[in-house]
């Protein structure tokens, strides 16, 4: 599925590059990437940052107290 999506995205990027130019295509793809990052952040909610998190399995096995 990822390969198919990548192929479709590359086709759209190629058409946009030919018809709209390099700068417009780069700005458009940048805007799409930022939009996807923001959407991922919203969907992830509190799970966005997992730094310094001790796995529950380590606590339950008394590996880390």
ChimeraX attribute file (.defattr): number of C-alpha atoms within 10 A of each C-alpha:
attribute: neighborCount
match mode: 1-to-1
recipient: residues
	/A:1	6
	/A:2	7
	/A:3	8
	/A:4	9
	/A:5	10
	/A:6	11
	/A:7	12
	/A:8	12
	/A:9	12
	/A:10	12
	/A:11	12
	/A:12	13
	/A:13	18
	/A:14	15
	/A:15	12
	/A:16	16
	/A:17	15
	/A:18	11
	/A:19	11
	/A:20	12
	/A:21	12
	/A:22	14
	/A:23	10
	/A:24	13
	/A:25	19
	/A:26	14
	/A:27	11
	/A:28	14
	/A:29	14
	/A:30	12
	/A:31	12
	/A:32	12
	/A:33	12
	/A:34	12
	/A:35	12
	/A:36	12
	/A:37	12
	/A:38	12
	/A:39	11
	/A:40	12
	/A:41	14
	/A:42	12
	/A:43	11
	/A:44	11
	/A:45	9
	/A:46	9
	/A:47	10
	/A:48	11
	/A:49	10
	/A:50	8
	/A:51	7
	/A:52	6
	/A:53	7
	/A:54	11
	/A:55	9
	/A:56	10
	/A:57	10
	/A:58	11
	/A:59	11
	/A:60	10
	/A:61	9
	/A:62	9
	/A:63	8
	/A:64	11
	/A:65	8
